Amino acid sequence: MTVTIYHNPACGTSRNTLAMIRQSGEQPEVIEYLKNPPDRARLIELIKAMGVPVRALLREKGTPYAELGLADPKWSDDELIDFMLAHPILINRPIVVTPKGTRLCRPSEAVLDLLDHPVGSFVKEDGEVVASAKP
């Protein structure tokens, strides 16, 4: 199985998601999207594959979201994508791509449905225990 994760190593959710992928036996392609952001075509492709509105991919916390006035509904999808390309920190994470689908994995256990062999249980960095619904 091919697994790609758009990852931010400073993000606990992203680290937990990556750990769950690795514990399932997969060695994912890890793209640190702050260092290597997707281009416009790839970002649009990811958004379409997730089936979410562009606005749903915007991250507010720890970003220039408020300073840029991105809560204002006046911004078109193309303009919001322009902001994400100019400020990759605005792209919410982690995004995981597998043959089973593409998903924003928040919470991190959302990745389990995308894996062939998800772990039976996993302990997150904060001590929360996640159990796979699959036997």
Phi, psi and chi 1 to 4 in degrees:
 res  aa     phi    psi   chi1   chi2   chi3   chi4
   1 MET       -  137.7  169.2 -178.4  -93.0      -
   2 THR   -95.1  126.0  -57.4      -      -      -
   3 VAL  -127.2  130.7  179.2      -      -      -
   4 THR  -123.1  135.8  -58.4      -      -      -
   5 ILE  -125.1  128.1  179.3  170.7      -      -
   6 TYR   -88.3  108.9  -71.1   83.8      -      -
   7 HIS  -121.7  146.1  176.0   62.2      -      -
   8 ASN  -125.0  109.0  178.6  -11.4      -      -
   9 PRO   -63.2  -14.3   17.0  -24.5      -      -
  10 ALA   -84.4   -4.8      -      -      -      -
  11 CYS  -103.5  123.3  170.7      -      -      -
  12 GLY   -61.0  -41.1      -      -      -      -
  13 THR   -62.2  -41.5  -59.9      -      -      -
  14 SER   -66.7  -41.7 -163.0      -      -      -
  15 ARG   -63.3  -43.2  -71.1 -169.2  -54.3  -91.1
  16 ASN   -62.6  -42.1  -76.3  -37.6      -      -
  17 THR   -62.7  -46.0  -58.5      -      -      -
  18 LEU   -60.7  -41.5  179.1   57.1      -      -
  19 ALA   -63.9  -40.2      -      -      -      -
  20 MET   -64.1  -40.3  -75.8 -173.9 -141.3      -
  21 ILE   -61.3  -48.8  -66.4  167.3      -      -
  22 ARG   -64.8  -38.2  -73.0 -177.3  170.1  149.7
  23 GLN   -69.5  -18.1  -75.7 -170.2   12.3      -
  24 SER   -79.2   -5.3   79.2      -      -      -
  25 GLY    99.8   -1.6      -      -      -      -
  26 GLU   -89.0  147.2  -61.2  -64.6  -24.2      -
  27 GLN  -113.2   93.0  -70.3  -55.0  -43.5      -
  28 PRO   -74.4  158.2   31.4  -37.4      -      -
  29 GLU   -79.0  120.9  175.3 -174.8    6.4      -
  30 VAL  -103.2  117.5  178.3      -      -      -
  31 ILE  -109.4  110.2  -61.2  172.5      -      -
  32 GLU   -78.4   94.7  -71.2 -170.4   32.6      -
  33 TYR   -67.4  -15.7   72.5   94.7      -      -
  34 LEU   -75.0  -30.5  -65.6  178.0      -      -
  35 LYS   -87.4  -34.7  -66.6  178.4 -178.1  176.2
  36 ASN  -132.6   72.6  -60.7  -60.8      -      -
  37 PRO   -66.9  151.5   17.9  -23.3      -      -
  38 PRO   -65.9  152.0   23.9  -30.9      -      -
  39 ASP   -80.4  175.9   62.4   17.7      -      -
  40 ARG   -55.6  -47.3  173.4  177.0  -74.2  -80.7
  41 ALA   -61.8  -43.6      -      -      -      -
  42 ARG   -67.8  -41.0 -177.9   63.9  177.5  146.0
  43 LEU   -61.7  -44.2 -174.8   56.4      -      -
  44 ILE   -63.3  -41.4  -69.4  169.4      -      -
  45 GLU   -60.4  -43.9 -172.8  178.1  -80.1      -
  46 LEU   -63.4  -44.4  -70.6  167.5      -      -
  47 ILE   -61.4  -45.3  -67.8  165.6      -      -
  48 LYS   -63.8  -42.2  -74.1 -177.4  179.6  177.1
  49 ALA   -64.2  -33.2      -      -      -      -
  50 MET   -77.2  -21.5  -73.0 -174.5  -77.6      -
  51 GLY    68.3   34.3      -      -      -      -
  52 VAL  -117.3  155.0  -61.3      -      -      -
  53 PRO   -65.9  151.5   -9.3   17.7      -      -
  54 VAL   -53.0  -44.4  171.3      -      -      -
  55 ARG   -58.9  -29.0 -168.5  167.3  -77.9  -76.9
  56 ALA   -69.1  -16.9      -      -      -      -
  57 LEU   -92.1   -6.9 -166.0   57.2      -      -
  58 LEU   -74.2  134.0  -79.5  172.5      -      -
  59 ARG  -100.3  133.5 -179.7  168.6  176.8   81.0
  60 GLU   -96.0  -48.7  -64.7  178.9   39.0      -
  61 LYS   -66.3  130.6 -177.1  179.3  170.8 -172.2
  62 GLY    70.4   23.9      -      -      -      -
  63 THR  -133.3  172.1   74.1      -      -      -
  64 PRO   -81.8   20.2   27.1  -32.3      -      -
  65 TYR   -49.9  -53.7 -179.2   91.2      -      -
  66 ALA   -67.3  -44.9      -      -      -      -
  67 GLU   -61.3  -32.5  -60.0   91.1   82.3      -
  68 LEU   -84.8   -5.6  -65.1  169.9      -      -
  69 GLY    69.2   33.3      -      -      -      -
  70 LEU   -74.6  -10.3  -62.5 -179.1      -      -
  71 ALA   -72.1  -19.8      -      -      -      -
  72 ASP   -65.0  125.7 -168.4  -37.2      -      -
  73 PRO   -69.7   -1.9   22.0  -29.0      -      -
  74 LYS   -67.2  -22.0   73.2  177.8 -178.6 -179.9
  75 TRP   -74.8  130.5  -58.2  111.7      -      -
  76 SER   -78.4  166.6   70.0      -      -      -
  77 ASP   -58.0  -42.9  -74.6   -7.2      -      -
  78 ASP   -61.5  -40.3  -78.7  -21.9      -      -
  79 GLU   -66.7  -40.1  -70.3  169.4  -39.7      -
  80 LEU   -64.0  -39.8  -67.3  174.5      -      -
  81 ILE   -63.1  -41.0  -71.3  168.6      -      -
  82 ASP   -56.8  -43.6  -72.3  -19.4      -      -
  83 PHE   -63.0  -42.0  -78.3  115.0      -      -
  84 MET   -65.1  -36.1  -74.4 -171.5  -97.8      -
  85 LEU   -70.0  -37.1  -66.0  171.4      -      -
  86 ALA   -75.2  -29.9      -      -      -      -
  87 HIS  -133.8   80.6  -52.6  -82.3      -      -
  88 PRO   -56.0  -22.2  -25.2   33.6      -      -
  89 ILE   -61.1  -18.7 -167.2   70.7      -      -
  90 LEU   -74.0  -14.7  -72.7  166.8      -      -
  91 ILE   -80.5  119.8  -58.1  170.3      -      -
  92 ASN   -67.7  155.3 -145.2  -19.6      -      -
  93 ARG  -146.2  165.5   75.8  -73.2  177.5  150.5
  94 PRO   -87.0  146.7   33.0  -35.4      -      -
  95 ILE  -103.6  128.6  -61.8  169.9      -      -
  96 VAL  -118.7  135.0  176.2      -      -      -
  97 VAL  -120.9  124.0 -179.7      -      -      -
  98 THR  -138.6  171.8   77.9      -      -      -
  99 PRO   -60.6  -18.6  -26.7   36.1      -      -
 100 LYS   -85.2   -8.7  -67.7 -174.7  173.2 -168.6
 101 GLY   146.5 -179.6      -      -      -      -
 102 THR  -127.0  133.4  -58.1      -      -      -
 103 ARG  -151.1  144.9 -177.7  174.4  -63.7  159.0
 104 LEU   -79.9  114.4  173.6   62.6      -      -
 105 CYS   -92.6   70.1  -68.6      -      -      -
 106 ARG  -127.1  108.6  -62.0 -168.8   74.3   80.9
 107 PRO   -74.1  167.6   29.4  -34.8      -      -
 108 SER   -59.6  -29.8   52.3      -      -      -
 109 GLU   -68.9   -7.9   53.8  -92.3   26.5      -
 110 ALA   -61.3  -19.1      -      -      -      -
 111 VAL   -70.7  -23.9   75.5      -      -      -
 112 LEU   -56.1  -39.9  -63.6  174.5      -      -
 113 ASP   -68.8  -14.6  -68.7  -21.5      -      -
 114 LEU   -93.1   -4.5  -63.3  176.6      -      -
 115 LEU  -106.6  145.6  -58.3  172.0      -      -
 116 ASP   -70.3  -38.0  -79.6  -17.2      -      -
 117 HIS  -132.3   67.9  -54.2  -73.0      -      -
 118 PRO   -64.5  151.3   23.0  -30.8      -      -
 119 VAL   -64.2  150.6  -65.6      -      -      -
 120 GLY   -68.6  -40.4      -      -      -      -
 121 SER  -149.5  158.5   66.0      -      -      -
 122 PHE  -149.1  139.5  178.6   82.9      -      -
 123 VAL  -105.7  117.1  179.8      -      -      -
 124 LYS   -70.1  166.4  -67.5 -176.8 -179.7 -177.5
 125 GLU   -55.2  -32.6  -69.8  178.7    0.2      -
 126 ASP   -86.0    3.3   66.0    2.5      -      -
 127 GLY    95.0   -9.3      -      -      -      -
 128 GLU   -66.0  136.1  178.8 -174.6   -9.5      -
 129 VAL   -97.6  129.7  177.3      -      -      -
 130 VAL  -112.2  130.2  174.1      -      -      -
 131 ALA  -114.5  133.4      -      -      -      -
 132 SER   -70.4  141.9  173.8      -      -      -
 133 ALA   -74.3  -18.2      -      -      -      -
 134 LYS   -83.9  142.3  -63.6  179.3 -179.3 -179.7
 135 PRO   -68.2      -   17.5  -21.4      -      -
